[in-house]
């Protein structure tokens, strides 16, 4: 993309990718969406359109980066907040297209501070180390994300 103009993007032809991948599903063992879920291609296409995989100003986009990174690290269980559940069908599709291993997902309720604001890396939320330094036990942190203590 060295000669790309600002705003140029590499996009996934989602309709074509869905045909190429064929039927897909994924498993979520979290409390919010437990079970096996079929990827609904029509709903995914309606919700996202052709997904940006890379742009000059951002490099590789989140969706592509996260599935490649999870596979590279050998991640078998992906634990994420409920706000990322809707991205799971796209991630599953990218895994199929790239012949990557398929993890099990666990989507938990969002962790919020005392004011109700969600804690997230992008908002400079406190890190696990900070929670631990403030006295939170591993059980406390597990409870925060809806896992058994």
Secondary structure, DSSP 8 states (H G I E B T S, - for coil): -TT--TT-EEEE-HHHHHHHH-S-EEEE-SSSS-EEEE--HHHHHHHHSSEEEEETTTEE-HHHHHHHHHHHHT--EEEEEGGGGGGHHHHHHHHHHTT----EEEEE---B-TTS-B--GGGT---HHHHHHTT--HHHHHHHTT---
